[in-house]
């Protein structure tokens, strides 16, 4: 836990809970021809459905 508190750990938080501006990142990657992988640690399993819905929403705005 100490590693997380000091920002030295890779938390794999659910979308929207961290500080990465996912919408901006995906916009910049809109022409990327490869795979983008999102990981969520097992302790955040309860947020999985919400994270999936968010990523689907983000992707749909890119194709508009």
N, CA, C and O atoms as a DFTB+ gen file, in Angstrom:
256 C
 N C O
     1  1       0.819      -1.194       0.000
     2  2       0.000       0.000       0.000
     3  2       0.861       1.256       0.000
     4  3       0.478       2.260      -0.600
     5  1       2.006       1.222       0.654
     6  2       2.874       2.392       0.713
     7  2       3.281       2.833      -0.687
     8  3       3.361       4.031      -0.961
     9  1       3.539       1.875      -1.575
    10  2       3.916       2.221      -2.941
    11  2       2.815       3.011      -3.640
    12  3       3.100       3.948      -4.386
    13  1       1.557       2.638      -3.400
    14  2       0.427       3.332      -4.007
    15  2       0.343       4.752      -3.469
    16  3       0.145       5.696      -4.234
    17  1       0.491       4.909      -2.164
    18  2       0.367       6.220      -1.539
    19  2       1.393       7.217      -2.051
    20  3       1.117       8.414      -2.117
    21  1       2.549       6.742      -2.406
    22  2       3.598       7.638      -2.875
    23  2       3.702       7.682      -4.394
    24  3       4.684       8.197      -4.928
    25  1       2.716       7.156      -5.089
    26  2       2.690       7.244      -6.539
    27  2       3.696       6.374      -7.251
    28  3       4.020       6.634      -8.410
    29  1       4.193       5.364      -6.603
    30  2       5.202       4.506      -7.213
    31  2       4.617       3.217      -7.752
    32  3       5.338       2.394      -8.317
    33  1       3.335       3.037      -7.585
    34  2       2.705       1.788      -8.005
    35  2       1.835       2.017      -9.232
    36  3       1.421       3.137      -9.528
    37  1       1.580       0.960      -9.910
    38  2       0.715       0.962     -11.083
    39  2      -0.640       0.444     -10.625
    40  3      -0.820      -0.765     -10.482
    41  1      -1.590       1.335     -10.395
    42  2      -2.825       0.981      -9.692
    43  2      -3.879       0.282     -10.547
    44  3      -4.690      -0.473     -10.011
    45  1      -3.891       0.508     -11.854
    46  2      -4.921      -0.071     -12.718
    47  2      -6.317       0.254     -12.195
    48  3      -7.150      -0.637     -12.030
    49  1      -6.560       1.518     -11.939
    50  2      -7.857       1.959     -11.427
    51  2      -8.926       1.876     -12.504
    52  3      -8.612       1.889     -13.695
    53  1     -10.175       1.791     -12.099
    54  2     -11.273       1.843     -13.070
    55  2     -11.262       3.182     -13.808
    56  3     -10.771       4.181     -13.283
    57  1     -11.799       3.197     -15.011
    58  2     -11.829       4.429     -15.797
    59  2     -12.541       5.538     -15.041
    60  3     -13.600       5.327     -14.449
    61  1     -11.947       6.715     -15.072
    62  2     -12.534       7.864     -14.407
    63  2     -12.102       8.045     -12.969
    64  3     -12.347       9.101     -12.386
    65  1     -11.464       7.044     -12.377
    66  2     -11.043       7.159     -10.977
    67  2      -9.608       7.659     -10.849
    68  3      -9.198       8.117      -9.782
    69  1      -8.863       7.574     -11.913
    70  2      -7.480       8.030     -11.869
    71  2      -7.345       9.436     -12.421
    72  3      -8.334      10.157     -12.558
    73  1      -6.132       9.820     -12.733
    74  2      -5.879      11.177     -13.208
    75  2      -5.614      11.253     -14.709
    76  3      -5.352      12.338     -15.229
    77  1      -5.676      10.135     -15.408
    78  2      -5.436      10.129     -16.853
    79  2      -6.694      10.601     -17.571
    80  3      -7.774      10.057     -17.338
    81  1      -6.576      11.606     -18.442
    82  2      -7.739      12.088     -19.198
    83  2      -8.045      11.141     -20.370
    84  3      -7.633      11.393     -21.502
    85  1      -8.759      10.069     -20.090
    86  2      -8.987       9.002     -21.062
    87  2      -9.579       9.522     -22.370
    88  3      -9.137       9.118     -23.445
    89  1     -10.569      10.409     -22.298
    90  2     -11.190      10.950     -23.515
    91  2     -10.135      11.618     -24.397
    92  3     -10.127      11.408     -25.610
    93  1      -9.258      12.407     -23.813
    94  2      -8.199      13.072     -24.574
    95  2      -7.217      12.067     -25.165
    96  3      -6.798      12.197     -26.316
    97  1      -6.858      11.074     -24.375
    98  2      -5.924      10.049     -24.857
    99  2      -6.519       9.312     -26.051
   100  3      -5.843       9.125     -27.062
   101  1      -7.773       8.895     -25.946
   102  2      -8.404       8.161     -27.043
   103  2      -8.578       9.037     -28.280
   104  3      -8.464       8.549     -29.404
   105  1      -8.848      10.309     -28.085
   106  2      -8.955      11.222     -29.224
   107  2      -7.628      11.289     -29.967
   108  3      -7.599      11.261     -31.197
   109  1      -6.545      11.375     -29.231
   110  2      -5.217      11.428     -29.858
   111  2      -4.842      10.106     -30.536
   112  3      -4.035      10.080     -31.465
   113  1      -5.435       9.026     -30.062
   114  2      -5.141       7.713     -30.634
   115  2      -6.191       7.262     -31.649
   116  3      -6.205       6.093     -32.036
   117  1      -7.059       8.156     -32.080
   118  2      -8.189       7.761     -32.926
   119  2      -7.759       7.125     -34.253
   120  3      -8.527       6.361     -34.838
   121  1      -6.561       7.421     -34.734
   122  2      -6.087       6.820     -35.990
   123  2      -5.048       5.722     -35.747
   124  3      -4.431       5.223     -36.689
   125  1      -4.864       5.358     -34.502
   126  2      -3.934       4.294     -34.138
   127  2      -4.482       2.968     -34.640
   128  3      -5.651       2.650     -34.421
   129  1      -3.645       2.200     -35.308
   130  2      -4.063       0.918     -35.860
   131  2      -3.389      -0.206     -35.071
   132  3      -2.412      -0.804     -35.521
   133  1      -3.927      -0.470     -33.907
   134  2      -3.358      -1.497     -33.046
   135  2      -4.297      -1.779     -31.895
   136  3      -5.493      -1.499     -31.972
   137  1      -3.764      -2.319     -30.853
   138  2      -4.564      -2.676     -29.684
   139  2      -4.327      -1.684     -28.552
   140  3      -3.206      -1.224     -28.335
   141  1      -5.390      -1.365     -27.841
   142  2      -5.309      -0.582     -26.610
   143  2      -5.882      -1.475     -25.517
   144  3      -7.000      -1.974     -25.638
   145  1      -5.125      -1.669     -24.468
   146  2      -5.545      -2.577     -23.407
   147  2      -5.763      -1.793     -22.118
   148  3      -4.895      -1.040     -21.677
   149  1      -6.929      -1.984     -21.529
   150  2      -7.241      -1.396     -20.231
   151  2      -7.258      -2.525     -19.214
   152  3      -7.879      -3.564     -19.438
   153  1      -6.580      -2.319     -18.107
   154  2      -6.545      -3.329     -17.057
   155  2      -7.170      -2.771     -15.788
   156  3      -6.979      -1.605     -15.440
   157  1      -7.914      -3.619     -15.110
   158  2      -8.479      -3.277     -13.809
   159  2      -8.135      -4.415     -12.860
   160  3      -8.380      -5.582     -13.163
   161  1      -7.585      -4.081     -11.749
   162  2      -7.209      -5.097     -10.762
   163  2      -8.447      -5.758     -10.157
   164  3      -9.510      -5.141     -10.101
   165  1      -8.319      -6.997      -9.707
   166  2      -9.469      -7.729      -9.150
   167  2     -10.188      -7.001      -8.017
   168  3     -11.400      -7.151      -7.860
   169  1      -9.464      -6.221      -7.232
   170  2     -10.133      -5.539      -6.122
   171  2     -11.100      -4.444      -6.582
   172  3     -11.881      -3.926      -5.784
   173  1     -11.043      -4.096      -7.869
   174  2     -11.967      -3.101      -8.428
   175  2     -13.027      -3.756      -9.313
   176  3     -13.667      -3.081     -10.119
   177  1     -13.211      -5.050      -9.167
   178  2     -14.142      -5.804     -10.005
   179  2     -15.544      -5.185     -10.031
   180  3     -16.217      -5.227     -11.061
   181  1     -15.983      -4.619      -8.921
   182  2     -17.331      -4.036      -8.864
   183  2     -17.495      -2.854      -9.826
   184  3     -18.621      -2.460     -10.129
   185  1     -16.392      -2.290     -10.306
   186  2     -16.441      -1.161     -11.234
   187  2     -16.263      -1.592     -12.688
   188  3     -16.240      -0.743     -13.580
   189  1     -16.138      -2.872     -12.938
   190  2     -15.858      -3.366     -14.281
   191  2     -16.949      -2.988     -15.280
   192  3     -16.642      -2.468     -16.353
   193  1     -18.204      -3.235     -14.952
   194  2     -19.302      -2.919     -15.878
   195  2     -19.340      -1.430     -16.188
   196  3     -19.566      -1.039     -17.334
   197  1     -19.120      -0.598     -15.179
   198  2     -19.109       0.851     -15.390
   199  2     -17.948       1.257     -16.290
   200  3     -18.109       2.117     -17.156
   201  1     -16.789       0.652     -16.097
   202  2     -15.631       0.965     -16.935
   203  2     -15.872       0.552     -18.382
   204  3     -15.496       1.274     -19.305
   205  1     -16.492      -0.594     -18.583
   206  2     -16.815      -1.045     -19.941
   207  2     -17.785      -0.073     -20.595
   208  3     -17.607       0.289     -21.757
   209  1     -18.807       0.352     -19.865
   210  2     -19.772       1.314     -20.406
   211  2     -19.088       2.630     -20.766
   212  3     -19.397       3.225     -21.798
   213  1     -18.166       3.086     -19.928
   214  2     -17.450       4.339     -20.208
   215  2     -16.606       4.218     -21.465
   216  3     -16.614       5.121     -22.301
   217  1     -15.879       3.121     -21.611
   218  2     -15.027       2.984     -22.791
   219  2     -15.869       2.874     -24.055
   220  3     -15.487       3.408     -25.097
   221  1     -17.002       2.194     -23.980
   222  2     -17.894       2.121     -25.140
   223  2     -18.430       3.502     -25.493
   224  3     -18.542       3.841     -26.671
   225  1     -18.759       4.296     -24.490
   226  2     -19.236       5.656     -24.720
   227  2     -18.139       6.506     -25.348
   228  3     -18.396       7.239     -26.303
   229  1     -16.922       6.417     -24.824
   230  2     -15.804       7.170     -25.380
   231  2     -15.575       6.803     -26.840
   232  3     -15.393       7.681     -27.684
   233  1     -15.582       5.518     -27.135
   234  2     -15.338       5.055     -28.504
   235  2     -16.437       5.528     -29.441
   236  3     -16.157       5.912     -30.577
   237  1     -17.679       5.504     -28.985
   238  2     -18.782       5.943     -29.852
   239  2     -18.666       7.423     -30.194
   240  3     -19.072       7.830     -31.282
   241  1     -18.122       8.238     -29.292
   242  2     -17.965       9.663     -29.604
   243  2     -16.859       9.879     -30.626
   244  3     -16.886      10.866     -31.361
   245  1     -15.895       8.980     -30.684
   246  2     -14.820       9.108     -31.665
   247  2     -15.305       8.813     -33.074
   248  3     -14.771       9.354     -34.042
   249  1     -16.306       7.964     -33.194
   250  2     -16.775       7.572     -34.526
   251  2     -17.888       8.475     -35.044
   252  3     -18.377       8.271     -36.155
   253  1     -18.299       9.476     -34.252
   254  2     -19.346      10.410     -34.702
   255  2     -18.817      11.378     -35.735
   256  3     -19.560      12.231     -36.220
